[in-house]
């Protein structure tokens, strides 16, 4: 593979080249990892997109919101990339990857790019190489990158480590103020959007928004936020209501953070976080080496038979890895 040629075609905005590049960075093969690093290093470093993370429980309308929101952005002349992460089966390892089907209008927009990816065994609502896929989209010249998590609940905080603004989508009557002050994903959210604020659900959406606004006031103030953030708002992806206001709020927050130096600091902290994660992942991969795998099996049987304590067995395994 000519990685320089691939990087040049990605930089020119070729969709097929971008798709091929994402497939390359998602590969676990060692030779592909080397090629992926060459492609990433050859991309223009000065290109930066606004990275927007999006999470919410299944059925909240994430795909409908992304399609309506993305169509609004492309209509204003922006290029939008959507990286949608689908949950993988714990049994078969497969994923449905049906996001392009659910976003039919946006998938046909020439200024949009949608890429579904399997979460595989990675926890936190995103795939392990989503961050590198974001870099490829930035290198391809996209203005906004939307990162949609798998939608499994309160634990999807990893997406906050790769986004500039983190949106949390909620449904009307989804919980009271006590529900809102739960730690985890709630305290990571920059903007809470109560979706489905239309028809008979509109009054409930307004009440839910008020509940969460009150809950957010009880949370500790963050240094990287102006006084009015985080905040809750109502939107209707079905009727395109509140989308312009949501986009204006996102731009307001992003602009404030850039003006006060938090944008660069956050990006630097995120890079350090992913460096540490890659080191940890590389250490875990050592367990798949034949010698280590055999030792793990032997010690596992000894633990199961009661011949050695689990903690002592773990210490032996770590000593062996340290000598390797």
C-alpha angles and dihedrals in degrees: 000000000000099000093183091056091046091051091049092051091048089051088053089057099250106166095206091052091048091051090049091049092052090049088052096051091046092055117104094205112118094226090050091051090057091050091046091055090051091053093047093048091051095055121100107272096201095066113099127175127196103259113211119187117204128193139164142137121287111279095026090114102254095152093046090048093048092050094049093041092046093049089052091052095047090048087059091054100263125133112230130197121193120201106190119188117206124198116254123224114256088215106041100017090227129132132205095224092193099148095109088055092051091048097049098151095045093046089060094049110108090214093055134074123192122193121178116200133185117247089217108181096332116118128212099064098281137083119256094248099040090108091058090047087055089054090052091052090050090050089052090059102253114159098206129028116196114200112198116195126214093261104235103143140256100358102067098108099125092082088065087065092063104035136077094211124024119207124195116200118207135179125235115273090014095140144322129256093284088056088050097057094059111130123240117045094016095060091046094056118102095188128018114208118196102207130201093046092159140097117356091348095061097089090047090049091053091050092047091050090052091049093053093044087057092046092051091055088060093057124092115269115251122222094225093058131080117235095270095055143130094038140171125230138174123238138171113210089184094057097028088239119155095007095114090048091050091050091049090052091050091051091047092054094043092048093050092050092049092049092050097044097250094116094064093040092052093048089050092050090048091052090052090048092053091046089057091045092052091051091051091047091050090051091051090051089062087071089067092062111110095245094047093045091053092049090049091053093048093048090043091056091047090052092047091051092049094242093123137023115251092236093050091047091052090051090052091050092051091049090053092050090049091056093046 
